[in-house]
Amino acid sequence: MTAARAAVAPGYGPSAEDERLVQILRALDEDFLRVLGWDWERRVITWPRQHPVIGLPDCPVPGCPSAITVLTHPMCGGCLERWRRGPGVPLEEFLLVPKEVSRGVGQAPCAVTDCGRPRDTVAGRLCLAHVGQQTRAEFHALDLEEFLAHPQVTGHAALGPCEVVACFLGRVGSPAPYCKAHVQRLYRARRVPGFDETHWRRTDKAICTTREASLRGLPDRLVAELLYGLMIRTQEGFRSRPECLRPLYDRLRAHQVRRLDEVTDPAAHGNHREQVTMVQTWQRALRLLDMTPETERIKDVWDMAAFGYTGRISFAPILQEPLREAMKVWVYDDLPRRRNKNAVQHMRAVIAAVGMLSESLRLQREDRGTVPAAWSRSDIVAFTNRLGYFTSTGRLSAARRLTFTRFVRRVLARFRSLGLTAAGQLLEGMPADFAIAPEDMPDEPADTEAGRDLPEEVMRELCARLDDLEVMSGTEVRVATELLIDTGRRPDEIYTLAFDCLEQDSDGSDVLVYDNHKAYRLGRRPPIGAETAAVIRRQQQRVRDRFPNADSAALRLLPRSKANPEGTKPLTEMSTQHRAWVNFLPDLLVPVLVTEGEHRITRLMPFDKMRIFPYAYRHCYAQRHADAGVPVDVLKELMDHRLVSTTMGYYRVGEERRREAVDRVTALQFDRHGNRVWRTAQSLLDSEHIRRAIGEVATPYGVCREPSNVAAGGHACPLRFRCLGCEHFSTDVSYLPDLQAHLADLLRSRERLMSAFEADEWARAQAMPSEEEIRRVRRLIERVRIDLDDLTPEDRAQIEQAVTLVRRNRTVHLGMPRVRQPLPDVRPARNPT
């Protein structure tokens, strides 16, 4: 601590108050204090003119001594008000007219040599005593310069500072020991009955310029805390305006606050939301000053800021002390493995699961579960039955039940691997059968489509309304939403994109470079389309225009709009803005199949807007590629998953919808001759589902029911895939695109074989597609199209929806050679930016 700081509180003793003050003083940055022009004797903050965060430039009006405190304004607040109330002079002309300063804030020294008193007025140059001397007869005829040069005109000693504790101005020489401004305030204050001048001196406001804020009259500890809070807020990139801080300091002085932790209700000390936020931010920064993970881990409520997160974690749901302390060890051990911002929510969920186990132990055991060595298998049975009961009564969902069971199983196993069940440890003697066995795990809940991909009609409307999102929330939120839709990345992966996130492969195709924080896989490079790359390039240009001198290596593609002077802080969250935009949109109508009487018809119904959130776009991305025929192994890489099963969970179709789609396409089924095979009886439809599961195998453009071929998984075809000539072959309307593609392949093959190249005639003859096969395919295509044309528009729309669902997850692997096609362009259309 420097000598200047030591002068703040001389004679430090061993008290905790003094030790805390020393700790805060040591944490203050000397360079920051110099920027503020801070002096421990004067105790006045002066905002600098040039600083990337708290700089306040001078007002451009000639002669105006004020600063511009709102940087979006062209001049200071006083001049701006004069211009607005004026006769309508153009701004450029107004800025050229000098301001007449008749009065002002602050003090200047008297013009008499060696005079320590301040001037009586801003326009004048003499202190009050010399003004009186100038009015005498012998000096009355002299002008100011002659008066200053007269040998009888000598300087006076300073009278000392104003006795209002917050004021740093000097006395002017009046009978009252105050500066001139406080003398005038005193006259007005004395008119109030019951006026207490002593209290007034202690609590009245300081006289400050637009760049100044006084911390005089506040305790040393509070002064150090306020300086430290201002430093931390500035380091985080947040502006702190003098006109916001001055009334806050005045309120703290009026309430005689000694330390910031005494402010339990910030709103009582600041009637502005910005002031409340600042107090809360300062209190958090001061807590973090001496907070470490080691000191926090022993508490029952953890402030997760000590671990680099936000929020708090409470272990109160765990009632038994040994189990609660063991859970603290588990959380402390598991936190470093969590690499995303959802770590706190995950820990809360695990604690809630163990809390349910704790509650079960308390209710089931006579000792209320306080002795770990007495726990047994019966307690596990009671716990799992309790979860089953909660699920049956609706208190716990089936998915939550499965998740909680998994959590408890993992935690109990980890207790053992951490050695907590050994002699002398927290859970000493915990029996081996106190564990969740595989057979204790509940079944996977039935798959639902809530929160999965959005209908095409909804996506089309959302993309058409992106301009509204930009108007409501800004360009960065719009670009983030576009990238979420186009790339299928997780929201955190888009928010944290670097400025140079767009690169090109060796073949010139665009790739997105991002980091998979969830799996800790850095430098991922999925391909993106040209339109998406154009969105990124336009955003890069906007960021470069906003931060022309910043290093591109530190810039972010989506910099936050506030508290980000250098562009290095990324967008952190847009869920609130996205939700406001979605709620602002009109009802999004989608076709829904409903039953009216004995008929099922399609109605346009409003879509549930709660299903539209940023992560849903990832499901849409997967579903679009699956519908376009992208193989699941390729889609796994596009989604950046480690397991195919994870990828399939993003585009599976619910069994109920699959069943309904199969029912519809079965009504338009054809044999190899193009004859329609009717399925009208419900019993036949039921058997159709069974046959599709165990009695058929897929072919490139239909299905095969030849038993030996089905048993061999499609690799024992006696006709060598001449399906159109086999009685076991059938097709339906869902294979129409495949039939059309097969016809195109046959025609291309015929033209290629008929061209001139060296080949034996027998090879050419066997490879040549037969005219009968081509006619058969054309007849099938024509038959399907005729039946589709005969349908009503409503029935046709229902069939098209059913075909889309049936084609999902359809893959054909019959050992036939395939050429890997480039990724399809599945980017939803939208208005250009």
SEKOL-44057 format. One record per residue: x, y, z of N, C-alpha, C in turn; residue in one letter. Coordinates in steps of 0.2 Angstrom, whole numbers, plus 5000, padded with zeros to 4 digits. Example, Ala and Ser with C-alpha at 12.3 -4.5 7.8 and 13.67 -1.06 7.14 Angstrom:
<sites>
506649725039506249785039506649845039A 506449895035506849955036506450005039S 
</sites>
This chain:
<sites>
500449945000500050005000500450065000M 500350114996500750174995500650225001T 501050265002501050315007500350355007A 500150375001499550415000498950375003A 498950305002498450265004498450255011R 499050245014499150245021498850295025A 498850355022498650415025497850415026A 497550365022496850365023496550345030V 496950295032496750265039497350255043A 497650305046498350295049498250255055P 498750215057498750175063498350115063G 498450075057498050015056498149975062Y 497549945065497549895070497449825068G 497349785072497249715070496449695069P 496049745069495349735068495149715061S 494649675060494449645054494249705049A 493949765052493849815048494449845044E 494949855048495549885045495849835040D 495849775042496149725037495749725030E 495149725031494749725025494849795021R 494949845024495149915021495749905017L 496249875020496949865017496849825011V 496449765012496349725006496049755000Q 495549805001495249834996495749884993I 496149924997496649974995497149934990L 497349874992497849844988497649824982R 496949804981496649784975496549844970A 496549904972496449964968497049974963L 496949984957497449994952497650064952D 498350084953498550144953498450184947E 498550144941498450184935497750204934D 497250164936496550184936496450244940F 496750244946496650304950496950364947L 497450364943497750414940497250444934R 496950394931496450414926495950454928V 495750434934495150474938495450544941L 496050554941496350614944496250614952G 496250544954496050544961496650564966W 496450594971496850614976496550604983D 496950564987496650544994496450594998W 496750654997496650715002496050744999E 495950764993495450794990494750754989R 494850694988494350644987493750664982R 493950674976493550694971493750654965V 493250624962493250594955493250644950I 493650634945493650684939493650634933T 493150634929493050594923493550624918W 493950574914494450604909494050614903P 494450654899494150674892494250614887R 494750584888494950524883494950464887Q 494550414886494550354888494050304885H 494250244883493750204879493150184882P 493050194889492450174893492150234896V 492550274900492250324904492450394902I 492750394896492950464893492350504892G 492350574894491850624892492150674889L 492050684882492350734878492050804880P 492350854878492150924879491550944875D 491150984877490551014873490851054867C 490651044861490951074855490651154855P 490251174859489951244859490551284861V 490751334858491251384860491151414867P 491551414871491451444878491151404883G 490851344881490451304886490951254890C 490951264896491451224900491251154902P 490651134900490351064902490651014897S 490450954899490650894896490050854893A 490150814888489550774885489550714889I 489050704893488950644897488550594893T 488150604888487750554885488050564878V 488450504876488850514870488450514863L 487850494864487450494858487150564856T 487250614861487050684860487650714857H 487550764852488050804849488350854854P 488050874859488350924864488150904871M 488350954876488150934883487350944884C 487150924889486350924890486151004890G 486451044893486251114894486251144887G 486751134883486751164876486251134872C 486151074873485651034869484951064870L 484751074876484151104878484051174875E 484551214875484551284872484351274865R 484751224862484651224854483951204853W 483651154857482951134855482451184857R 482551224862482051274863482151344859R 482751344855482851404851482451414845G 482651464841482151474835482251434829P 482551374830482651324825483251334821G 483751354824484451364820484651294818V 484951284812485251224811485851204816P 485951144817486451114822487151144820L 487251144814487951164812488051234814E 487551274813487651344814487651354822E 487251324825487251324833487951314836F 488251264833488951244836489451294835L 489351344831489851404829489751464834L 489151464837488951524841489251514848V 489651564851489951554858489451554863P 489551524868489051524874489251574879K 488751614881488851664886488751634893E 489351634896489351604903489351664908V 488751664911488551714916488751684923S 488651624924488751594930488951524928R 489351494933489551424932489651384938G 489951324938490051284944490851274944V 491051274951491751274952492051344954G 492651344956493051404958493651414954Q 493851474953494551494951494851534956A 495551534956495851584961495751654959P 495851694964495851764963496451784959C 496351844955496851864951497451904954A 497351924960497851954964498351904966V 499051924965499551884966499551864974T 499751794974499751764981499151764985D 498551774982497951774985497651704985C 497551674991497251604992496551594992G 496151644990495451644991495151634984R 494551604983494251604976493951664974P 493851664967493451724965492751724967R 492451784967491751794970491251774964D 491451784958491051754953491451724947T 491151684943491551654937491751714932V 491351754931491451814926492051854929A 491951874935492451914939493051884940G 493551924942494251894943494551904950R 494151934955494351954961493951914966L 494251894972493851864978493451924981C 493051904986492551944989492952004992L 493451984996493852044999494152094995A 494452074989494652114984494152154980H 493552124980493052164977492852224981V 492852204988492652264992493252314992G 493852294992494352344992494352384986Q 494152354980494152394974493652444974Q 493152444978492552494978492752554983T 493352544986493552604990493652664985R 493652724988493752784985494452794981A 494952764985495652774982495752724976E 495352674975495452624970494852634965F 494352674966493752674962493952694954H 494452734954494552764947495052714943A 495252664946495752624943495452564939L 495652544933495452484930495752424933D 495552364931495752304934496452294934L 496752304928497452294928497852344932E 497652404933497952454937497852434944E 497252414946497152384953497552334955F 497652284950498052224952498852244953L 499052294949499752324950499852364956A 499352394959499452444965499752404970H 500252444973500652414979500252394985P 499652424986499252414992498852354991Q 498852324985498352274984498852204985V 498752174990499152114992498652054993T 498951994992498551934993498251915000G 497751885001497451865007497551785008H 497651765014497751695016497051655015A 497051595013496451555011496051545018A 495451545017495051535023494851465025L 495151415021494951345022494451325018G 494251255018493751225014493051245017P 492551235013491851245015491751185020C 491351205025491251155031490651105029E 490351115023489951055021490350995019V 490250945023490850885022490950865015V 490350865011490450835004490750885000A 490850955002491051004997491851014997C 492151024992492851034991493051104989F 492551144989492751214987492951254993L 493251314992493551354997492951405000G 493051425006492651485008492751545005R 492251585004492251645000492351705005V 492351695012492451755016491851785019G 491251755018490651775021490651755029S 490151785033490151765040490051685041P 489751655036489651585037490251545034A 490451495037491051455035490951415029P 490651435023490451395018490651435011Y 490651395006490751414999490151464998C 490251494992489651544990489051504989K 489051454985488551414983488151384989A 488551364994488251335000487951385005H 488251445004487951505008487251515006V 487151514999486451524996486051474998Q 486251414998485851355000485651355007R 486151385011485951385018485351435020L 485351495016484851545017484151505015Y 484151465010483551435008483351385013R 483851345015483651285020483451315027A 483651375029483451395035482751415036R 482451425030481651435030481251385032R 481551325032481151265034481151255041V 480551245044480551245052480851175054P 481251185060481551135063482251115059G 482551165056483151155052483751145057F 484151085055484651075059485351085055D 485651135056486251155052486851105053E 486851075059487451015059487250955055T 486650935055486450885050486550905043H 486350965042486350995035487150995032W 487551015036488251005035488550935033R 488250895036488450825036488150785030R 487650815027487250775022487150815016T 487250875015487050915009487550895004D 487350904997487750884992488350934990K 488750904987489350944984489150984978A 489551034977489551074971490051054966I 489751014961490250984956490151004949C 490651004945490551014938490250944934T 490150954928489850894925490350834925T 491050844926491550784926491650764933R 491350794938491650784945491050744949E 491350704954490850674959491350674965A 491050694971491350704977491250644982S 491750614984491650564989491850584996L 491950654997492050675004491550665009R 491650655015491150645020490950575020G 491250535016491050455017491650425021L 491450375024491950335028492450305023P 493150295026493650275022493450205019D 493150155023493050095020492550105014R 492050145015491550155009491850185003L 492350235004492650264999493050214995V 493450174998493850124995493350074991A 492850054994492350004991492050034984E 491850104985491550134979492150144973L 492750154975493250164970493350094967L 493350044971493549974968492949954964Y 492349964966491749944962491749984955G 491950044955491950084949492550054944L 493050034947493650004943493349944940M 493049904944492849834941492349844936I 491849894937491349904932491649934925R 492149974926492550004920492949944916T 493249904920493549844917493149804913Q 492449794916492049754912491649784906E 491849854905491649884899491049924900G 490849934906490149974907490350044909F 489950094905490050164907489750184913R 490050224917489750254923489750324923S 489150354922489050424921489050464927R 489350524928489350564934488650584936P 488250604932487550614934487150564937E 487350504936487050444939487450424946C 488050434946488450424952488350474958L 488350534956488250594961487750584965R 487050574963486550564967486550504972P 486850454969486950384973487450404978L 488050434977488450454983488150494988Y 487750544986487350584990486850544995D 486550494992486050454996486450415001R 487050384999487450345004487650395009L 487850455008488050505013487450525017R 486850535014486250555018486050495023A 486150435021485950375025486450355030H 487050395030487650375034487850305033Q 487850275027488050215026488850205027V 489050155030489750145032490150095027R 489750045025489949995021489449975016R 489649955010489149935005488749875007L 489049825011488649775013488049785017D 488049855020487449875024486849895019E 486949905013486449915008486049855006V 485549835010485149775009484649785003T 484449845003483949864998484149924993D 484549904988484849954983484350004981P 483749984980483250034977483150094982A 483250084989483150134993483650184993A 484250174990484750214989484850234982H 484450224978484550244971483850234967G 483550284965482850274962482950264954N 483550254952483650234945483850164944H 483650124939483750054939484550054938R 484850094934485550094933485950094940E 485750144945486050144951485950084955Q 485350054955485249984958485749934955V 485749934949486249884946486949894948T 487149954948487849964950487949944957M 487549964962487649934969487649864969V 487249824966487249754966487949724963Q 488149764957488749744954489349754959T 489349804962489949824967489949774973W 489349754975489349714981489549644979Q 489349624973489649554970490349554969R 490649614966491349614965491749614972A 491449644977491749644984491749574987L 491249544986491149474988491749424985R 491749444978492249404975493049414976L 493149474979493749494981494149454986L 493849424990494149374995493849304995D 493449294989493149224988493549184984M 493549114987493949064983493549004983T 493648954978493248894979493348854985P 493948864988494048824994493648855000E 493548925000493148955006492448945004T 492248934998491548934996491248864997E 491648814996491448744996491248715003R 491348755008491148725015490448755017I 490248795013489548825014488948785012K 488448795014487848765012487548795006D 487648855005487448894998488048914995V 488148894989488848914985488648974981W 489049024981489049074976489449054970D 489149034964489549004959489949054955M 489949114957490449164954491149144956A 491249104962491949084964492149024960A 491748994956491948944951491948964944F 491749034943491749054936491049054933G 490549044937489849034934489449094937Y 488849094935488349144939487849104943T 487549134947486949104951487249074957G 486849034961486949004967486748934967R 487048894971486848824972486748814979I 486148784981485948774988485948694989S 486248674995486248604996485648585002F 485248635003484748635008484248575007A 484148555000483648494999483948425002P 484548425003484848365006484848365014I 484448325017484348335024484848305029L 485148255027485648215031486348245030Q 486648265036487248305035487848265032E 487948195033488448155029488248155022P 487648145020487548145013487548215010L 487448265014487448335011488248355010R 488648335015489348355014489648305009E 489448245008489748205002489548234996A 488948264995488648294989489148354987M 489348394992489748444991490448424988K 490648374991491248344988491148324980V 490548294979490448264972490348324967W 490048384969489948444965490648474964V 491048484969491648514969492148474964Y 492048404964492448364960492148364952D 491548374952491248364945491248434941D 491248484944491148554941491748564936L 492348544937492848554931492748524925P 492248464925492148434919491548464915R 491248514918490748544914491048604911R 490948604904491248664900490748704897R 490148704899489648754896489248794902N 488948844900488548884905488048844909K 487848784906487248754909487448714915N 488148714917488348674923487948694929A 487848754931487448764937486748734937V 486448734931485748704931485848634932Q 486348604929486448534929486548514936H 486948554940487148534947486448544951M 486048594950485448594954485048534952R 484948514946484548454945484848394949A 485448384949485748324952485648334960V 485748394962485548404970484848384971I 484348404966483648394967483548324967A 483848284963483748204963484048174969A 484648194972484848174978484448194984V 484148254983483748274988483048234989G 482848204983482248164984482448094987M 483048074986483348014990483348034997L 483648094999483648115006483048115009S 482548135006481848145008481548075009E 481748025005481447955005481747925011S 482447935013482747905018482447935025L 482348005025482048035031481348005033R 480947985028480247965029480247885030L 480747845027480747775028481047745034Q 481547785036482047755041481847785048R 481947745053481847765060482347815062E 482947805060483447855062483547915057D 482947925053482947975048483447975043R 483847925042484347915037484947955039G 485147965045485747995047486347955048T 486247885047486847845048486947805042V 487447825038487547795031487647715032P 487947695037488147625038487447585038A 486947615040486247575041485847575034A 486047615029485747615023485747545020W 485247525016485147465013484847465007S 484747405004484447394998483647414998R 483347395004482647415005482547495004S 483047535006483047605005483047624998D 483447584994483447594986482747584983I 482447524986481847504983481247554985V 481347574991480847624993480847694989A 481447714988481647774984481347764976F 481447704973481247694966480447694966T 480147664971479447654972479147724973N 479547764976479247834978479247874971R 479747864967479847904961479247874956L 479147814956478547784952477947814954G 477847824961477147854963477147924961Y 477647964961477648034959477448034952F 477747984948477547984941476847974939T 476547924943475847904942475447954944S 475548004948475148054951475248114947T 475748114942475848174938476348224941G 476548214947477048264950477748264947R 477948204944478548194941478448164934L 478748194929478648164922479048104921S 478848064916479247994915479948014913A 480048064909480748084908481148104914A 480848144918481148174924481348114929R 480848064929480948004933481647974931R 481647954925482247924922482847964923L 482848024922483448074923483648074930T 483148074935483348074942483648014944F 483347954942483647894943484347884941T 484547904935485147904932485647944936R 485448004938485848054943486048014949F 485547984952485747954959486147894958V 486047854953486447804951487247824950R 487247874946487947904945488347934951R 487947964955488147994961488447944966V 487947894967488147844972488747804970L 488847794964489447754961490047804962A 489947864961490547914962490747914969R 490247914973490447914981490947864982F 490847804979491347754981492047764978R 492047784971492647794968493047854971S 492747894974493047954978493347934985L 493147874987493347844993492947874999G 492347904998491947925003491647875008L 491647815006491347765010491947725014T 492547745014493047715017493047735025A 493447695029493447715036493647785037A 493347815042493447885043493247935038G 492847915033492647965028491947985030Q 491648025025490948055027490447995027L 490447945022489947895021490247825024L 490647835029490947765031490447715032E 490547655029490147595030489547595026G 489447635021488947635017488947565013M 488447525013488447455011488447455003P 488747405000488747394993488147394990A 487547364993486947354990486547424990D 486847474993486447534993486647574986F 486447554981486547574974486047554969A 485947594964485447584959485747534954I 485347474954485547424949485247434942A 485547404937485247414930484547394930P 484347344933483647334933483147384937E 483447424941483047474944482847534940D 483247534934483147594929482447594926M 482047644926481347644923481447644915P 480947624912480947614905481047694902D 481347694896481347754892480647774891E 480447844892479747864891479647864883P 479047864882478747864875479047924871A 479247924865479547974862478948024860D 479048084861478648144859479048194855T 478648234851478948274847478948344849E 478748354856478748424858479448454859A 479548514856480248544856480648514851G 480448474846480848454840480748504834R 480848474828480848524823480148554822D 480248614818479648654817479348644810L 478748644809478448634803478648684798P 478648664791478948704786478548774786E 477848764787477448834787477748884792E 477948854798478148894803478848924801V 479248884799479948904797479948964791M 479448944787479348994781479149064784R 478749064789478449124791479049164796E 479349124799479949154803480449184799L 480649154794481149174789480949244786C 480249244784479949304781479949364786A 479949354792479949404797480549424801R 481149404798481749414801481949494801L 481649534797481749604797481449634803D 480849604805480549634812480949614818D 481349554817481749544823482349594823L 482649614817483149654817482949724820E 482349744818482149814821482049814828V 481749754831481649744838482249734842M 482749704840483249674844483949694841S 484049714835484649734832484949684827G 485449704824485749664818486049604821T 486449604827486749544829486249494831E 485749504834485249454836484949424829V 484849464824484549434818485049394815R 485649414814486249374811486249304815V 486249314822486349254826485749204824A 485149224824484549184822484649154815T 484949194810485049164804485549104804E 486049114807486549064808486349004811L 485949014816485648954820485248914815L 484848954811484348914806484748884801I 485248914798485648884793486148834794D 486448844800487048794802486848744807T 486348744811486148694815486648694821G 487048744822487448744828487048754835R 487348744840487048754847487148834848R 486648864852486648934852487348964855P 487648924860488348954863488848954857D 488848904853489348904847489248954842E 488648984842488549044837488749104841I 488549114847488649174851489449184851Y 489849134852490549144853490949144846T 490649144841491049144834491549194834L 492149184832492649234831492549274825A 492849324824492749374818492949334812F 493549294812493749254807493549184807D 492849174807492549114808492449084801C 492549124796492349094789493049084785L 493049024783493649004779493448964773E 493948944769493748904763494248844763Q 493948784761494348724760494748734753D 495148684752495548684746495148684740S 494548664740494148664734493748724733D 493848774737493548834737492848844740G 492648784743491948784747492048814754S 491548854756491548884762491448844768D 491748854773491648814780491648864785V 491248844791491148884797491648854802L 492048894805492548874810492248894817V 492148844821491848854828492148804833Y 492048814839492248774844491648744847D 491648674848491148634851491248634859N 490948684862491148684869490848624873H 490348604871490048544875490448484875K 490748464870491148404869491848424869A 492048484870492748514870493148494864Y 492848504858493048484852493148554848R 493848574847493948644845494048644837L 493948694834494148704827493748664822G 493048654824492648614819492548654813R 492448614807492348644801491848614797R 491148624798490648604794490548644788P 490348614782490248654776489548694777P 489548754774488948794774488848824767I 488248844765488048864759488348934757G 488348954751488549024749488149074752A 487449064752487049124755487249134763E 487349074766487549084773488249114774T 488649104770489349134770489249204768A 488849224764488649294762488449334768A 488049304772487749334779488349344783V 488849304784489349304788489849364786I 489949364779490349424776490049494777R 489449494777489149564778489149584785R 489149534790489149544797489949564799Q 490349534795491149544796491249624794Q 490949644789491049714787490749764792Q 490149744794489849784800490249794806R 490549734808490949734814491649774813V 491849764807492549804805492349884805R 491749904802491549974802491549994809D 491249954814491149974821491749984824R 492249934823492849934827493449934822F 493549994818494049994813494749984815P 494949994821495649984823495749924827N 495249884828495349824833495749774829A 496049724833496349674831495849614829D 495849594823495349544821495449484825S 496049464827496049404831495649404838A 495549464840495249474847494449484846A 494249504839493649524838493149464838L 492549484839491949434839491549444833R 491249394830490749404824490149444827L 489949424833489349454835489449484842L 489749544842489949584848489349604851P 489349604858488749634861488749714860R 488149744861488049814859488249854865S 488249834871488449874877489049854880K 489449894884489949874888490449834884A 490649864878491049824874491449874869N 491949914872492249964868492749934863P 492949874864493449844859493249794855E 492549774856492249724852492549654854G 492749644859493049574861492549534865T 491949564867491449524871490949504867K 490749434866490249414862489549424865P 489049414860488349414862488349354867L 487949364873487949304878487249274878T 486749304876486049274876485649314872E 485149284869484649314865483949284866M 483849244871483249204872482649254873S 482849304877482349354879482049394873T 482549414869482349454862482049404857Q 482249344857481949304852481249284855H 481149274861480449264863479949324862R 480249384863479849444862479649444855A 480049424850479949434843479449374841W 479549314844479049264842478349284845V 478349304851477649324854477349384850N 477749424847477549484843477249464836F 477449404834477149384827476449364828L 476049364822475349344822475349264823P 474749244823474649174824474949134818D 475349084819475649044814475248984813L 474848984807474448924806474748874802L 474548814805474848744802474248704801V 474348654795473748604794473848554799P 473248544802473148484808472548444806V 472748374806472148334805471748324811L 471048334810470548334815470048284813V 469648264818469048214816468448254817T 468048254812467348284813466848234810E 466548214815466048154814466348094812G 466248064806466548004804467148024799E 467348084798467848104793468448134797H 468948124794469548164796469748214791R 469848274793469948324788470548374791I 470848414787471348454788471148524790T 471248554796471148614797471748654799R 471748724797472348764799472248794806L 472748774810472648784818473248824820M 473248864825473848904827474348864830P 474948874828475548834831475748854838F 475948814842476148834849476748874849D 476748934850477348974850477948954855K 477748924860478148904865478648854863M 478548824857478948774854479448804850R 479448874849479948904845480448944849I 481048914849481548944853482248924850F 482748964852483348954848483648884846P 483548834852483848774851483448724846Y 482748744845482348714840482648714833A 483048764832483248774825483748714823Y 484148694828484548634828484148574825R 483648554828483248504826482948514819H 482748574817482548584811483148574806C 483748594807484248584803484348504802Y 484348464807484448394806483848364802A 483248384803482648364800482648374792Q 482848444791482948454784483448414780R 483948404783484448364779484248284779H 483948264784483648194784483148184779A 482648234778482148234773482448234766D 483048274765483448274759483848214757A 483848164761484148104760484848104762G 485048144766485748144769485848084773V 486348034772486447974776486547994783P 486347954788486447964795487147974797V 487647934794488247944796488548014794D 488348034788488548104786488248154791V 487548144792487248194797487548194804L 487748134806488148134812488748184813K 489148184807489648234807489448304806E 488948314802488648384802488448404809L 488148364813487848384819488448384824M 488948364823489548354827489348314833D 489048254832488948204837489448154837H 489548124843489948064843489647994842R 488947994843488547934842488047944837L 487947894833487347904828486647904831V 486647864837486047864841485847934843S 486347974845486148044847485848084841T 486148074835485948114829485248084827T 485048024828484348004826483848024831M 484048044837483548074841483348144839G 483748174834483548244832483048244826Y 482948184823482448184818481948124817Y 481948094823481448034823480748054822R 480348014820479648034819479247994824V 478848024828478447984833478047924830G 477947874834477647814831476947824829E 476547864833475847884831475847914824E 476247964823476247994816476547954811R 476947904813477247864808476647814806R 476347784811475747744809475247774805R 475047834806474547874802474847884795E 475447904794475747914788475747844784A 475947794787475947724784475147714781V 474747724785474047714784473847744777D 474047814777473847854771474247824764R 474847814765475247794759475047724756V 474847684761474647614759474047614755T 473547664756472947674751473147684744A 473747704743474047714736474647674735L 474547604735475047554734474947524728Q 475447504724475347474717475847414717F 475647364713476047304711476547324705D 476847274703477347284698477047304691R 476447284690476047304684475747364684H 475747404690475447464691474647464693G 474447394695473847394698473747414705N 473247454707473247474713472947424718R 473347414724473147364729472847404734V 472147394735471747424740471847404747W 471947444752471947424759471347464762R 470847434763470247464766470047444773T 470147374775469947354781470447364786A 470247384792470747404798471147344799Q 470947274799471347224800471947214795S 471747234789472347234784472847284785L 472647344788473047394789473547374795L 473247344800473647324806474147274804D 473947224799474447174797474947214792S 474747264789475247304785475847334789E 475647354795476147384800476647324802H 476347264803476847204805477247184799I 476947184793477347164787477947214786R 477747274787478347324786478847314791R 478747294797479247284802479647224801A 479347164799479647104799479647064793I 479147084788479047044782479247074776G 479647124776479847154770480547184770E 480847194765481447234765481447284759V 481747344761481747394756482147384750A 481947414744482347414738482347484736T 482747504731482847574730482247604728P 481747574726481147614724480447574725Y 480547534731479947504733480147454739G 479747404740479847354745479847284742V 480147234745480147164742479947124748C 479447074746479247024751479446954750R 479946944746480146874745480546854751E 480246794754480446774760481246764761P 481546734756482246724757482646784757S 482446834753482746894752482646934758N 482046934761481946964768482346934773V 482446874773482846844779483546864778A 483846874772484546884771484646964771A 484147004773484247074773484347104767G 484047074761484047104755484647084751G 485047044753485647024749485546954746H 484946924745484846864742484346864737A 484346914733483846924728484046874722C 483546834720483746784714483746814708P 483346874707483346914701483846964700L 484346974705484847024705484547094704R 484047104708483847174709483447194703F 483147144699482647164693481947164696R 481847214701481247214705480647224701C 480647254695480047264692479747204688L 480147154688479847094685479747034690G 479747054697479647004702478947014705C 478646964707477946964710477946984717E 478546984720478547004727478747084728H 478747114722478847184723478247224723F 478247284727477647324727477947394728S 477647444727477847514728477247554730T 477347614732476847664734476947734732D 476547774734476647844732477247874735V 477447854741478047884744478747864740S 478747814735479347804731479247834725Y 478847884724478747914717479447954715L 479747984720480448024718480947964716P 480947914720481447854718481247824711D 480647814710480447784703480747834697L 480547904699480747954694481547954693Q 481947944698482647944698482847884695A 482547824696482747764693482647764685H 482047794683481947804676482447844673L 482647904676483247944673483847904673A 484047864678484647824678484647774672D 484047744671483947694665484047724658L 483747784658483847824651484547844650L 484947864656485647884655486047824653R 485947774657486347714655486247694648S 485647694645485547674638485847714634R 485847784635486247824630486947814631E 487247804637487947794637488147734634R 487747674635487947614632487947614624L 487447654621487347664614487947704611M 488247744615488847784613489447744611S 489847774607490447734605490947724610A 491047664612491647654617491747574616F 492347554617492547484617492247444622E 491847394620491547344624491247284620A 491347224623491047164620490347164620D 490047134614489347144613488947104619E 489247054621488847014626488747064633W 489347094634489347134640488847194639A 488847224633488447284631487747264632R 487547204629486847174629486647164636A 487047134640486747124647486747184651Q 487147234650487147294654486547344651A 486347334645485847384642485147374645M 484847424648484147424651483647404645P 483247354647482747334642482247384641S 481947384636481347424634480747414638E 480647344640480147324644480247354651E 480847354654480947384661480747464660E 481047494655480847564655480147584654I 479747544650479047544650478747534656R 478947484660478647464666478747524671R 479247554671479447614676478947674674V 478947684668478547744665477847724667R 477547664666476847654668476747664675R 477147634679477047644687477047724688L 477547764686477547834687476847864685I 476647844679476047874676475447854680E 475447794683474847764687474847804693R 475447814696475447854703475147924702V 475447954696475248024695474548034694R 474247984690473547994689473147984695I 473247934700472947934706473047994710D 473548024710473648084714473248144711L 473248144704472848194701472048194703D 471848124704471148114705470948134712D 471448144717471248164724471048234724L 470648254729470448324731471048354733T 471048424733471648464735471848444743P 471248434747471448424754471748354755E 471448304751471748234752472448234749D 472548274744473248274741473748304746R 473548354749473948384754474148344760A 473648304762473748254767474248194765Q 474148174759474548124756475348154756I 475348214754476048244753476348244760E 476048264765476248264772476448194774Q 476048144773476148074775476848054771A 476848064765477448044761478148074764V 478048134766478648164769478848134776T 478348114780478548074786478748004785L 478447974780478747904778479447904776V 479647954772480247954769480847964774R 480647994779481148004785481447934787R 482047944788482447884791482447824786N 482247834779482247784774482947774771R 483247724772483947714769483947644766T 484247634760484247574757485047544756V 485147494759485847464759485847394756H 485847384750485747314747486447294743L 486947324745487547314742487647344735G 487147384733487247414726487647474726M 488047484721488547544721488147604721P 488447654725488147724726488647774725R 488547824723488947884722488847934727V 489247954731489148004737488948074733R 488448094734488148164732488348214736Q 488448284733488648334738487948354742P 488148384748487548404752487048444749L 486448434750485948474747485848534750P 485548584746485448654748484748654752D 484748654758484148654762484048714766V 484348764764484348834768483648854767R 483248874772482548904771482648974768P 482248984763482249054759482049104764A 482249164763482149224767482249284763R 482049344766482149404763482849424763N 483149454758483849474759483949534763P 484549534767484649594772484949654768T 
</sites>
